[in-house]
Amino acid sequence: MPFFKTTYNILKTPWEDEAFDVNWMDSNKIVLPPNKPWDYARELKLEDVSLWEQIYYQGGGLGLYASWDPYAEFYMITSKGIPDSVTGINLNIETFYGEDAGKKAYKKAISLGMPIQVREKWVDPEDMWLYPTTKITGYI
């Protein structure tokens, strides 16, 4: 079952639950929240993302997230950093966008000790430009 979090929840209130709609559990199939594709007209930024799919999370702030809404090749990795004087939250944030973003995020996640599984990924022909150095069987 995939988990989804808002940008605010990841960065400001990581102790709170994921974004959740009670109706998601009213089915025998996985029901995913709605999303819209990103048009890549400009670079995606953290503030553009309203919902993230949580790929990996470990207590203390270590996490890997993929942009869900909008749906794009945009990943965020959080790791321990210097505590914020207001919230006390101590996160370093690194983002990966566009061509080979998944590959770069995967390499960074592995270097931080995240046990990320490799899976096949379907890519529509019009989006193949995002994977110039990758085999069709991808990562993340």
TAWOHU-V458921 format. One record per helix or strand of 3 or more residues. SS is the DSSP state (@ for helix, = for strand). FROM is the first residue (numbers start at 0). LEN is the number of residues. If there is no record, write none. Layout:
BEGIN
ss=SS from=FROM len=LEN
ss=SS from=FROM len=LEN
END
This chain:
BEGIN
ss== from=2 len=3
ss=@ from=6 len=5
ss=@ from=21 len=4
ss=@ from=45 len=3
ss== from=50 len=8
ss== from=61 len=8
ss== from=73 len=7
ss== from=90 len=7
ss=@ from=100 len=11
ss=@ from=124 len=7
END
